């Protein structure tokens, strides 16, 4: 069980006009067009950013998350427009698409709160947790190069921007210093 009640308030990005000149950025990730959620892996539970239980609507992802160790992930599900067709109904065999979960942070592992740890430690632990895990749940790619990150926009399916993250603890709201 996580060391805090779920769902928890999530970290948010502050919008910026220019991506150059932010010297404290430890990593740059793609910002996918999708629904933001947190996942209680192992137990197979999902919540929206606003606390709505999505476990039934995304039963396929909830089930896939059961294959992971007990942990809490901050994630985004891909293909926003297609996801709206599931709202309140769950997966349908005739949908013609597969939902994937793009995990970008770990908030807890077992009963240990990972939010106070710097981004680099959380990222390493996330990769360890997802190694050999279900194909439907994968980590987002990361780079230190603004040029590489900008190449992702439009080139990778569903990427609508980038998120720059400093090597700080995970803080709800804008406290983590994330920029998009």
C-alpha positions in Angstrom: 0.0 0.0 0.0 1.3 3.5 -0.8 2.2 5.7 2.2 -0.5 8.3 1.2 -4.2 8.2 0.3 -5.0 8.1 -3.5 -5.6 9.9 -5.6 -3.0 12.6 -4.9 -2.7 16.0 -6.4 -0.3 15.8 -9.4 2.6 18.0 -10.5 1.7 20.5 -13.2 3.7 22.3 -15.9 4.0 26.0 -16.4 3.8 27.1 -20.0 6.7 29.0 -21.5 7.2 30.7 -24.9 10.8 29.7 -25.4 12.5 26.4 -24.5 16.1 27.7 -24.7 17.7 29.3 -21.7 16.4 27.1 -19.0 19.7 25.9 -17.4 18.3 23.9 -14.6 16.6 21.3 -16.9 17.7 17.8 -16.1 15.6 16.0 -18.7 13.2 16.8 -21.5 10.3 14.5 -22.3 7.6 14.5 -25.0 4.2 15.8 -24.0 1.7 13.4 -25.5 -1.8 14.3 -26.4 -3.8 12.2 -24.0 -5.4 11.9 -20.6 -3.3 12.4 -17.5 -3.7 9.8 -14.8 -2.1 8.2 -11.8 -2.0 4.4 -11.6 -1.9 2.2 -8.5 0.0 -0.7 -10.2 -0.3 -4.1 -8.7 -3.9 -3.3 -7.6 -5.0 -2.2 -11.1 -6.5 1.2 -10.2 -6.4 4.4 -12.3 -7.5 7.9 -11.5 -7.7 11.1 -13.7 -5.8 14.2 -12.8 -9.0 15.4 -11.1 -9.6 12.3 -9.1 -12.1 10.5 -11.2 -11.8 6.7 -11.0 -10.9 5.5 -14.6 -10.4 1.8 -13.7 -13.5 0.6 -15.5 -13.1 2.9 -18.5 -9.6 1.7 -19.0 -9.9 -1.9 -17.7 -7.3 -3.1 -20.2 -4.7 -0.7 -18.8 -5.8 -1.4 -15.2 -5.4 -5.1 -15.8 -2.0 -4.7 -17.5 -0.8 -2.6 -14.5 -1.5 -5.6 -12.2 1.7 -7.2 -13.7 3.8 -4.4 -12.2 5.1 -4.3 -8.6 3.1 -2.3 -6.1 3.8 1.3 -7.1 2.1 4.6 -7.9 2.8 6.1 -11.4 2.1 9.5 -12.9 1.2 8.8 -16.5 -0.5 10.0 -19.6 -2.6 7.8 -21.9 -2.2 8.4 -25.6 -4.7 9.4 -28.3 -6.9 12.0 -26.6 -9.6 12.0 -29.2 -10.0 8.3 -29.3 -10.0 8.1 -25.5 -13.1 10.2 -25.3 -15.1 7.4 -26.9 -14.4 5.3 -23.8 -15.5 7.7 -21.2 -17.6 5.8 -18.7 -17.9 2.7 -20.8 -14.6 0.9 -20.9 -12.8 -0.9 -23.8 -14.9 -2.3 -26.7 -13.7 -5.1 -29.0 -14.7 -3.1 -32.1 -12.7 0.1 -31.1 -10.0 -0.6 -33.6 -7.2 0.9 -31.4 -5.1 -0.1 -28.4 -4.6 2.3 -25.5 -1.0 2.6 -24.2 0.1 4.2 -21.0 3.1 6.5 -21.2 4.6 6.6 -17.7 6.8 9.5 -16.8 7.2 9.5 -13.0 7.0 7.2 -10.0 5.4 8.6 -6.8 5.7 5.6 -4.5 7.0 2.0 -4.5 5.4 -0.3 -2.0 5.1 1.8 1.2 7.9 4.2 0.3 7.1 7.7 -0.8 9.4 8.6 -3.7 8.1 12.1 -4.2 10.9 13.7 -2.0 13.6 12.2 -4.2 15.1 14.1 -7.1 13.8 13.5 -10.6 16.9 11.5 -11.7 16.4 8.9 -8.9 12.7 8.7 -9.6 13.4 8.2 -13.4 15.9 5.4 -12.7 13.4 3.6 -10.4 10.6 4.1 -13.0 12.8 2.4 -15.7 13.5 -0.5 -13.2 9.8 -1.0 -12.5 8.8 -1.0 -16.1 11.7 -3.3 -17.3 10.1 -6.4 -18.8 6.7 -5.1 -17.8 3.5 -5.1 -20.0 3.9 -3.7 -23.5 0.9 -1.4 -22.9 2.8 0.5 -20.2 6.0 2.0 -21.3 8.2 4.9 -20.0 8.2 8.1 -22.1 11.6 8.8 -23.9 13.9 11.3 -22.3 16.7 13.5 -23.7 18.9 16.3 -22.6 18.9 17.8 -26.0 16.4 20.6 -26.9 17.0 19.9 -30.6 16.2 16.2 -30.2 13.1 17.0 -28.1 11.8 19.5 -30.7 12.3 16.9 -33.4 9.8 14.7 -31.5 7.0 17.2 -31.9 5.0 16.1 -34.9 7.4 13.2 -35.7 6.3 10.8 -32.9 2.6 10.1 -33.0 0.6 12.2 -30.6 3.5 14.4 -29.4 2.1 18.0 -29.0 5.0 19.6 -27.2 7.8 19.0 -24.7 8.2 19.0 -20.9 11.4 20.2 -19.3 12.1 18.9 -15.8 14.7 20.0 -13.3 16.3 17.5 -10.9 14.0 18.3 -8.0 11.5 16.5 -5.8 8.0 15.8 -7.1 5.6 18.5 -5.7 1.9 18.9 -6.5 0.9 21.9 -8.6 3.7 24.0 -10.1 6.2 23.3 -7.3 8.2 20.8 -9.2 9.4 23.5 -11.7 8.2 21.6 -14.8 8.0 23.7 -17.9 6.1 23.0 -21.2 
